[in-house]
C-alpha cells in the first residue's frame, strides 16, 4: 500500500513558478481566494468569512501534510513570494495508488497558463515521487475553463455523475477526469 513522508516538504519549481508550503502569513491571499464568490463558484465549500476562516484552511492543509495524508502547495511566481493560488493532492486512496488533484488561482492570474504549468509539475511529482498510478480531478460540469486545462494536459473524462453531491440545498453534478501513469510497473 502507498505511504508518504512529507516531513521534508518538497519545494517544486517550474519555468515561472515556485510551489512552496503554505504559511500563516499567506492569510490575506488565502482569504481573498476563499472569500471570492467568482473564484469559489465551482467549489462546493463555504466562503471564508474572515481571516480566521482562512487561517483554519491553512491549518487543515498543513495538518494533512504533517499526517502524511495529502499535500498542497502555495503557488507563487518566481521573484515574488506572494501566494497566487493553491494546488495539491486531496483525498488519496492509498490502497489504489490514486489521488485527487485540486487547484485554484487568483482571478487576476487566469488565462496566463499558470494552472497548466503547475498541473504538469504536480502530475510529474505525483507519478515519480509519490508513486501514484492515477490522478483524478473532480469538477463542476459548468467549469469549462477547468475542463479545458485538464484536457490540454492529458486528462481523460471518466464519468459524469448526475446530482451526486448535495450542497446548500441543491444536488450537484460532478465530472471526473483522470490521467494514468503509463510508465509505472505493477506495484
PEUR-V52618 format. One line per field, one symbol per residue. phi: phi as a letter, one per 20 degrees, with the letter a starting at -180 (. if undefined). A space follows every 50 residues. Layout:
phi: ???
This chain:
phi: .fccbefdgeedccgdccdcffcgfegffffgffdegffegddfcfffea ffffffffffffffffeldabcceecegnbfffdacbrddlfdgfdlcbe dcbbcfgfdfmdnfffffggfffffgfeeemfebcdcdcffeefffgfgf ffdnfdfeaceelecdblmcedecdddbcdeeeeeff
